[in-house]
């Protein structure tokens, strides 16, 4: 899977996109709110790691999601 952080403008908040190996969007959520249904993506138990990654993730840079 891949992750990208999208910068919001004005009243639109920053968002996180998680995409599968074919770059199909599988999750889209606000960067300042925790992802719900995280077990659906096989990331259960890795909430703290994901939160830390999101904080350090640069805007607009697609990265391989390795937790």
C-alpha positions in Angstrom: 0.0 0.0 0.0 1.0 3.6 -0.5 0.3 6.8 1.5 0.2 10.4 0.6 -0.5 13.6 2.6 -2.6 16.3 0.8 -2.3 19.9 1.9 -5.6 21.6 2.5 -6.3 25.2 1.7 -8.2 27.9 3.7 -11.1 26.0 5.4 -10.3 22.7 3.8 -8.2 20.5 6.2 -5.1 18.3 5.4 -6.1 14.8 4.2 -4.4 11.5 4.0 -4.9 9.0 1.2 -4.1 5.3 1.4 -3.9 3.6 -2.0 -3.4 -0.1 -2.8 -0.7 -1.6 -5.1 -2.7 -0.5 -8.2 -3.0 3.0 -6.8 -6.7 2.6 -6.2 -7.9 4.8 -3.3 -8.8 2.6 -0.3 -8.9 5.2 2.5 -9.3 8.9 2.6 -9.4 10.7 6.0 -8.4 13.9 7.8 -4.8 14.1 9.0 -5.9 15.4 12.4 -8.4 12.7 13.1 -7.7 9.0 13.6 -8.6 6.5 11.0 -11.6 4.5 11.8 -12.0 0.9 10.7 -8.2 0.5 10.5 -8.5 -3.3 10.8 -10.2 -3.2 7.4 -6.8 -2.4 5.9 -4.7 -4.9 7.9 -3.2 -2.1 10.1 -4.8 -3.0 13.5 -2.4 -2.5 16.4 -0.3 -0.1 14.4 -2.3 3.1 15.2 0.6 4.8 17.1 3.1 4.0 14.2 0.6 5.3 11.6 0.0 8.5 13.7 3.7 9.1 14.0 4.2 8.5 10.3 1.4 11.0 9.4 3.0 13.7 11.5 6.4 13.3 9.8 5.0 12.7 6.3 5.8 15.5 3.8 2.9 16.9 1.7 2.5 15.7 -1.8 5.1 12.8 -1.6 3.8 9.4 -2.4 5.5 6.8 -0.1 5.3 3.1 0.3 3.4 2.3 3.5 5.6 0.0 5.5 4.7 -0.4 9.2 
